[in-house]
Amino acid sequence: MRAGSVIAIGEALIDRLGPLGGDPSSDLPVTDCFGGAPANVACALSRLGAKVSFIGSLGNDAFGEDFNNLLIQRGINTSGLQQDTLRPTRVVLVRRDSDGERCFEGFEGDKGLGFADQAISLEQIIRDWPLVAENAQWLVAGTIPLASEISSKAFLWCIENAMHSGIKIALDLNWRPTFWRNQVSTGSEPSVKEKNQILSILKNVSLIKLAKEEAQWFFNSSDPTEISSSLPQRPSVVVTDGSNPILWRLNNHLGKSFAIIPSSVVDTTGAGDAFTAGLIYKLISVELDQISEQSAKDIIQFGIACGSHVCKGLGAIEPQPYLDDIDNLLSLSKGEIS
């Protein structure tokens, strides 16, 4: 299979969703859904029609086999997908409140060696890189691979090689303390060590997407211009805030864009990843430094529509939109968008 114009690297896992208002570790029924931010982005991009390669690691188990089959069915280049015979595919316990908002409760399946996504092999990536990186324009990543010693080495190698190959890097800061501490954390704020570890890679990125809360923790500001100015590459910055307005800076154009509220919210898992996929899908066909103000507004609005669509279904991947879905949604919402 040909390499894609986008590479997504990081975790592919299972989101175990508990019943609304219930505990996914004990209450029934639970629903197991494919997830993991980079895998979500890859699947969303492919459904929109982009060529995508995915780098990650799954366990040699039923979840891993099913996820691998899903990626293949979506038309994603899996040359960089590894199979771990020692560690299982991670299962994340997701608690949802009565409105569909979710939080991560911990993990299941660890047999003592951790999970497959924590052990992405650098040696295999070096071998497979030519199969995934040919013609690539963007590398899309989160920060969770940095939380594991083995995956961190592979992740940093990919960042470095993408940068030297002229591949632009988009990073979803995606701060998830449970993944870094392997337990349910009472405190959400990153430690100084965790913060510095993540900030160290941001000097190489062209686009940062982060939530308002993350912006405050990592930059002491939710102003995209202040965040961009604090980094040597002066990246484009998008700050999300749930259903509240999105603040953004794309190619030095500034804006505030408003959410498209779905008719019903079943589950917000993966909405941010669909939003990211929407941005990257639009950025594939333009040069970041040539985006006009109107194009910037259109790109953000397209991402918002992608995120809104996912909230109407269960899980992060199954309800992802096709291009026609977004065209229809934007057409219906045109009179409401400002």
C-alpha positions, 0 to 999 in steps of 0.5 A: 500500500502507498504511504499516506500524505499524513502520518499519525503516531501513538496509541491505539487502544480500547475505550471501555465506556460504562453506562451513562452515570455508571462505573465502567469497572463494575456497572453494566452494560459496558461498550468497548470502542476502538480509540486512542487519539492518534488512531482516532485522527488517522481513522477520521482522516481516512474516512474524509478521503486522505491518505494516511499511515499509522505508526503504533503497537497493538497486542497479539490479542483479539482487540489487537487483531480487530483494531488492525482489521479496522485500520485496513478496512479504513484504507490506512497504511499499516506498514508501521503498525507493530504487534507486541507478543508480550504486552496486551492492547490497552483497555481504558475505563471511561466514565461518562456522566449523564450528559455524555462528558467523559473522564478516564478511570484507569486501565485494565489488562496489564499483566505486569509489563505494561501495554503494547502502546507503551513499547513502540519499537524504535528498531522497527520504526527505523526499518519501516520508516521508508514505507510510511514516510514517502510523500508525507506532508504532516506528522500528527502526534499526541504526547502520550508516547512520551510517558513511556521510556520505550515509546518515547525513544521511538516517538522522539526519533520520528519527530526529529526525522520528520523535521529534517525531512521537511514534514510538518508536525502537528501536535495535540498536547492531549494531557492525560495524567492517568497515562503518565502516572498509571493510576487515577490521579487526584491532581490533574495539573502536570508536575514540573518534570512532566511539563518540561518533558512535553514542552521540550518537543514543542519547539519543532512543531508547526501546529499545536492544538490544545484545550484551554485548561492545558494552555493555562497549565503549560503556558499560563495563557490561553491566548494563541498569540502569546503561546505562539510567541513563546516558542521559537518556531512561532507555530499556529495555535488552536485553543479549544474549550469544549462547546465554548468558542475556539480561539485560534491563530493560523498563519498569523491570522487570529480568530474566534469560532463558535461551536456547532451544537449537535442535535443530541450528545451521546458521547464526546469521546473523540470529538477533539480528535475529529476536530484535529483530523478536520484541520489536517485534512484541510491543511493537506491541500494548502501551504500553511504560510499562504493561508488567507484569513478567510481560508483560516476561518473555513479550516477551523469551521470544518474542524468544528463540524467534524468534532460536532458530528462525532458527538452524536454517536458512541465511541470515537471512531464509528461515528466519524463523518464522511466528507458529504456529512460535513458538507451537509452540516456546514450547509445547514449551519451556514446561517448560524455561523459567525 
